[in-house]
Amino acid sequence: MAKQTKITIETESLVILRGRTMNRAWCPACAAEREVIAIEDIGVISNLKRAALEEWFNSGNLHRLQTADDSTLICLNSLLAQVQETKTN
């Protein structure tokens, strides 16, 4: 009987985005100033569907901030944490 060898390769990647001007705002959930992205721009960094984002918002794991002009910002720190948690589950 022939001897078999199984090789498993695991890879992981992390992309850090920096624009010319990165928006920062106070995230009450993190209790710190964090980098944020407008919810309209989420498609630039992720292929997440709006339903998945809403589920994460409702769970409290994704931090949403409202600005004075009533636009919605997402805390990138919480988004990265949620994506990492989803990968491990």
C-alpha positions, 0 to 999 in steps of 0.5 A: 500500500502506498504511503500518503502525505497530506499537506495543508497550507493556510493563508491569511491576509490583511489590507490596510487602507489609507486615503489622502485624508482619513476621517477620524471621529470619536466612537462612543462604543470604543471610548476612543478616537477611531478611523471611520468610513461613510456607510455609502463608501463601504463597497470600496473596502468590502463586498458585504451586503447591506443585510449583513451590515444591519445584522452586525449593527443590531448585534452591537458588534459594529459601531455606527456613528451619526454625524451632525449632517445625519450621515452614517459612519462606521468605526473601522476598528469594529468592522475589522474585529467583526470580519476577523471574528466571522473568519474564525467561526 
